[in-house]
Amino acid sequence: MERPSLRRQLVMIFLGIAIPIGILLGLLLFFSGLYSRNRLAAAASGGLDMFTTNFENQLDSVENYLLNLSLNDATFRSLSEQTDRTRAYLDAYEIAQGFPAVLAANDTLMGVVLRSGSGNLYVGRYGAAAQQLKQKLNLEAYLGQPGQTNKMMTKGWYLRTIGQRLYLLRSVFYQKASLTAAVDLRLVFEELVEDYGLDGQVIVMNDSGNVLVGDANLLPTKMEWNSEGYCLTKVGRDSRLVVRKQVKTLTVLYLVPYQHFGVDFAPYQILLVMGAVFVLLAIPFLLFYMKHEIFAPMTALVSTMDRIGRGELSVRSSVDYRNAEFTQVNETFNRMIDQITQLKIDGYEKELEARRNEMTALKLQIRPHFVLNCLKSVYAMVQTGSREDAQQLILLLSRYLRYILSFTATTTPLHTEIEQCCNYAELSSVGQNDPVEVVCEIDPELSELPLPPVSLLTLVENSVKHGKMIGKTLKITITAKLLETEEGCMADLSVADNGTGFTAGDLKQLNCAAPQEENGQHVGLFNVVRRLQLLYGEQAAIAFTNNRRGGGARVELFLPIDPVLQKKEGETA
C-alpha cells in the first residue's frame, strides 16, 4: 500500500486550510468594503446634512424676518403709504437699522434692499462678501429696472441672475414698499461649504434638473439610489459616491471620490489577496491586534453613538486610543456632537423667543375699542349736568384702562379677571337705558386658576358689542366649574349671553380657528384662542355655540389645571 508523501500531506493540509480561509478572507474583504462604503456615505451625508440644515434654517430665519417686518412693523406700513420723500427717507433709514443684525446672524445672506415705490427710494445693507464682490450696485440697479417689480415673486424663494451672479431672492410687499433679501448661490456652495469639511465636489440643480452651481461635466448621467440613500457611479474613469439633500426647490449633490474594496478586483489585487492567504501564521496575531486596536475601540464608539441616539447628549467618547487615526475620529466625533448639542440648544432658545414674541404681539393687539365712545359719553354728561354719572364713568374707565394697559405677567388669577368683567359691565351700563347684567357662578376652588389676561374680558366685550339689543337687558352669565376626567382635573369656563348669538358663518369660522386680519371680524376672539394655545398647547379646548333656550351666544373653555394649583386646592380642602 502506497503511503502519501509528507509533501503531499502538507500540500493537502495547506489547501484544506487555505481554501476555506481564502473564501472567508474574500467575504471579509467584501463586507469590509461594504461597511466602509456605508460609513463613508454616512459621513458625507452627515456633513452635507449639517450644511444644508444650517443653510435652510438661515433661509427660514431671513424669511420670517421679512414677513414679520412687512406684516407687523408700523414704520414699514407708513413707508408704503408715504408721499413725502424726506419722511420716506427717514422711515427707510429707521427700518434699515435692523439689517446689519440680520446680515451678521446669517452668513449666507448677501444683502437686504428696501424699496419705496412712491419715492423711488432704495436703501440696502450688504455683508462683507457683497462688498468684496462689489455686488451692491448690481443688486440695486436690478431692482430699479422699469417693470422689474412685476417679475419679483412673493411666494417663497426664487432664482434670478444679476450681474453674471446667480442669486436666490426672497421678496415681500406691502402696497408700494418692498423688501428683498439676496443669497449668492455660488458664494454659498463654493466657499462657505468648505467650513463644513466638504472637500468633494458639490453640484446644485433646480427642480428642472438644470445645473446652477458646480461642474456640469461631473454630473453622472445615470444614478441609481440604494436603500441607504446614496449611489455609486462613474465619472470618466473615476468612481464617485454621491449623496443628495433637498433645500427648498434646490437639489444638492455631493460627490466624493471612492475606491472599491472587496468588489471589482484588479488582477494585481487578486494576487495580493491570494498572497495574504499563505501568510496563515500572521492571521491569529492580526486578529488579536484588530480585536484590541480596531474592534474594541469601534465597539466603544458605537456604544457611545447608541447612547447619544437614545437622547444622552451629554455623553462623549473617552476611550484612550493608541493610534492617530482613531484619536482623530474620536476628537472629530466629540466636536460634532458638541456642535449638534449647541445647535439644538440654540434652536430651542430661538423657538422660545419666537413664542414669547408672538405672545407679546398678541397682547399688544388687545386694545379697548370703545374708549373714544366713553370719552364722548363723559363729555355729553358734563354738558347735560349729569355730574355723578360722569364721575362714575371716569372711575370705571380708569380701572378698565389700568388693567388692560398695565399687565405684564403671562397669566392672571380667575378672580381678578372676573372683577374686571363686572367692572366692564358696569362701565357699559352707565347712562344707558338698557343696562348690562353679569351673573357669576364660580367654583371657589378655581378662584386662583391662571388665565391669560383679558381673555374672559374679551369674551364679555364681544357679548356687549355684538349681543346687545335695544329695549332688552343684556344678561351675561359667567360660570367656572371643576371637572374630573381620566386625564386629570379640568376647568370648565363659560361666558353666555341672551343676545343675538352667532351667525352660522361665524360659528363655522370660529370653531375652525381660521386666522383673521386686524380689520376682520372677531379678531379679539381669535386672539383669545391663539393665546390659550400658546399657553396650554393641545390640552386646551374652546367651543363657540348658541344657547338652545333663550338664544344668545355661548363660549366654553376647557383648560388643564396646573398640578401646583391642584396641590394647593387639596391642602385647602
Long-range contacts (C-beta under 8 A, 24 or more apart in sequence): 17-280, 18-277, 18-278, 18-280, 21-277, 21-280, 21-283, 22-273, 22-274, 22-277, 25-273, 25-276, 25-277, 26-262, 26-273, 29-261, 29-262, 29-273, 30-262, 30-263, 31-262, 32-261, 32-262, 33-260, 33-261, 33-262, 33-263, 34-262, 36-261, 37-232, 37-241, 37-258, 37-261, 38-228, 40-241, 40-256, 40-258, 41-228, 41-229, 41-230, 41-241, 41-243, 44-198, 44-200, 44-230, 44-241, 44-243, 44-254, 44-256, 45-229, 45-230, 45-243, 45-245, 45-254, 46-336, 47-196, 47-197, 47-198, 47-254, 48-196, 48-198, 48-243, 48-245, 48-252, 48-254, 49-245, 50-196, 50-336, 50-339, 50-340, 51-193, 51-196, 51-198, 52-245, 52-246, 52-247, 52-252, 54-343, 55-108, 55-188, 55-247, 56-247, 56-248, 57-347, 58-106, 58-107, 58-108, 58-109, 59-108, 59-157, 59-168, 59-170, 59-183, 59-247, 59-248, 61-105, 61-106, 62-102, 62-106, 62-109, 62-170, 62-181, 63-157, 63-170, 63-181, 64-354, 65-102, 66-170, 66-172, 66-179, 66-181, 67-172, 69-95, 69-98, 69-172, 69-179, 70-172, 70-173, 70-174, 70-179, 71-174, 72-361, 76-174, 76-177, 76-179, 77-174, 79-114, 79-116, 79-177, 80-116, 80-118, 80-174, 80-175, 80-176, 80-177, 81-118, 81-175, 81-176, 82-116, 82-118, 82-119, 83-118, 83-119, 85-119, 85-121, 88-116, 88-118, 88-119, 88-121, 89-119, 89-121, 91-116, 92-116, 92-121, 92-123, 93-123, 95-123, 96-123, 96-124, 96-125, 99-125, 100-125, 103-127, 107-192, 108-183, 108-187, 108-188, 108-192, 109-181, 109-182, 109-183, 110-135, 110-139, 110-167, 110-182, 110-183, 110-184, 110-187, 111-135, 111-136, 111-139, 111-181, 111-182, 112-179, 112-180, 112-181, 112-182, 113-139, 113-140, 113-143, 113-179, 113-180, 113-182, 114-177, 114-178, 114-179, 115-143, 115-144, 115-177, 115-178, 115-179, 115-180, 116-176, 116-177, 117-149, 117-176, 117-177, 117-178, 118-176, 120-144, 129-184, 129-187, 130-184, 133-165, 133-184, 133-187, 135-162, 135-163, 135-165, 135-184, 138-162, 138-163, 138-165, 139-163, 139-167, 139-182, 143-180, 149-178, 152-178, 152-180, 156-248, 156-249, 157-183, 157-248, 157-249, 159-185, 159-206, 159-212, 166-212, 166-213, 168-248, 168-250, 185-212, 185-213, 185-250, 186-213, 189-213, 189-214, 189-252, 198-254, 200-254, 200-255, 200-256, 200-257, 201-254, 201-255, 202-252, 202-253, 202-254, 202-255, 203-252, 203-253, 203-255, 204-250, 204-251, 204-252, 204-253, 205-250, 205-251, 205-253, 206-249, 206-250, 206-251, 207-249, 207-250, 207-251, 212-250, 214-253, 218-255, 219-253, 232-258, 293-322, 293-323, 294-326, 297-321, 297-326, 301-329, 301-330, 301-333, 304-333, 305-333, 308-337, 313-337, 313-340, 313-341, 313-344, 355-534, 358-530, 358-534, 359-410, 359-531, 359-534, 359-535, 362-527, 362-530, 362-531, 362-534, 363-407, 363-453, 363-454, 363-531, 365-518, 365-523, 365-527, 366-404, 366-454, 366-458, 366-524, 366-527, 367-404, 368-400, 368-401, 368-404, 369-461, 369-465, 370-428, 370-465, 371-397, 371-401, 374-427, 377-430, 377-431, 380-431, 381-431, 386-431, 389-430, 389-431, 392-430, 393-427, 393-430, 393-431, 396-423, 396-426, 396-427, 396-430, 397-427, 399-423, 400-424, 400-427, 403-453, 403-454, 403-457, 404-453, 404-454, 404-457, 407-453, 407-454, 409-453, 410-452, 410-535, 411-450, 411-451, 411-452, 411-453, 411-535, 412-450, 412-451, 412-452, 412-453, 413-447, 413-448, 413-449, 413-450, 413-451, 414-442, 414-446, 414-447, 414-448, 414-449, 414-450, 414-451, 414-456, 414-480, 414-493, 415-442, 415-447, 415-448, 417-451, 417-453, 417-454, 417-455, 417-456, 417-457, 418-442, 418-456, 418-478, 420-454, 420-457, 421-456, 421-457, 421-460, 421-476, 421-478, 424-457, 424-460, 424-461, 424-464, 425-460, 425-464, 425-476, 428-464, 434-468, 434-469, 434-470, 434-471, 434-472, 434-473, 434-474, 435-473, 435-474, 436-464, 436-468, 436-473, 436-474, 436-476, 437-473, 437-474, 437-475, 437-476, 438-475, 438-476, 438-477, 438-478, 439-475, 439-476, 439-477, 439-478, 440-477, 440-478, 440-479, 441-477, 441-478, 441-479, 441-480, 442-478, 442-479, 442-480, 443-480, 443-481, 443-482, 445-482, 445-569, 445-572, 445-573, 446-480, 446-481, 446-482, 446-491, 448-565, 448-568, 449-480, 449-491, 449-559, 449-561, 449-565, 450-562, 450-565, 451-559, 452-528, 452-531, 452-532, 452-535, 455-528, 455-531, 455-532, 456-493, 456-495, 458-524, 458-525, 458-527, 458-528, 459-495, 459-525, 459-528, 459-555, 460-495, 461-524, 462-522, 462-524, 462-525, 462-553, 462-555, 463-495, 463-497, 463-499, 463-553, 466-499, 466-500, 466-553, 467-497, 467-498, 467-499, 467-500, 467-501, 467-552, 467-553, 468-499, 469-499, 469-500, 472-498, 474-498, 474-499, 482-561, 483-558, 488-560, 488-561, 488-566, 489-560, 489-561, 489-566, 490-558, 490-559, 490-560, 490-561, 491-557, 491-558, 491-559, 491-560, 491-561, 492-556, 492-557, 492-558, 493-556, 493-557, 493-558, 493-559, 494-554, 494-555, 494-556, 494-557, 495-554, 495-555, 496-547, 496-552, 496-553, 496-554, 496-555, 497-552, 497-553, 497-554, 498-547, 498-550, 498-551, 498-552, 499-551, 499-552, 499-553, 500-551, 500-552, 500-553, 501-546, 501-547, 501-551, 501-552, 501-553, 502-544, 502-545, 502-546, 502-553, 506-544, 507-544, 507-545, 507-546, 510-544, 511-543, 511-544, 525-555, 532-557, 532-559, 536-560
